[in-house]
Amino acid sequence: MFAGLFTGCLSLDNATRLWDVMVFEGDAVLVRAGVAYLTAMEGKLFGATTSKEICDTVRVGLGNMGEEEWMKNVREAGKS
């Protein structure tokens, strides 16, 4: 996720929005994005029974999550 700046697992709109925020807020937003990404898929990951299922789930991405919802999740990640 970090090596490709989330391009392999986010839609183009969500990835570019994340990059824009990273330019203004710094690279710490990438850690929050990673937490938000994994939190969004938490239910699917807990349901996985093999490491292959986990890898496939992470690679699939967030599906049709919109930009605003994605950035809301990123901003809330790590605040609790």
Secondary structure, DSSP 8 states (H G I E B T S, - for coil): -TTTTTTTTS-HHHHHHHHHHHHHH-THHHHHHHHHHHHHTHHHHHH--SHHHHHHHHHH---S--HHHHHHHHHHTT--
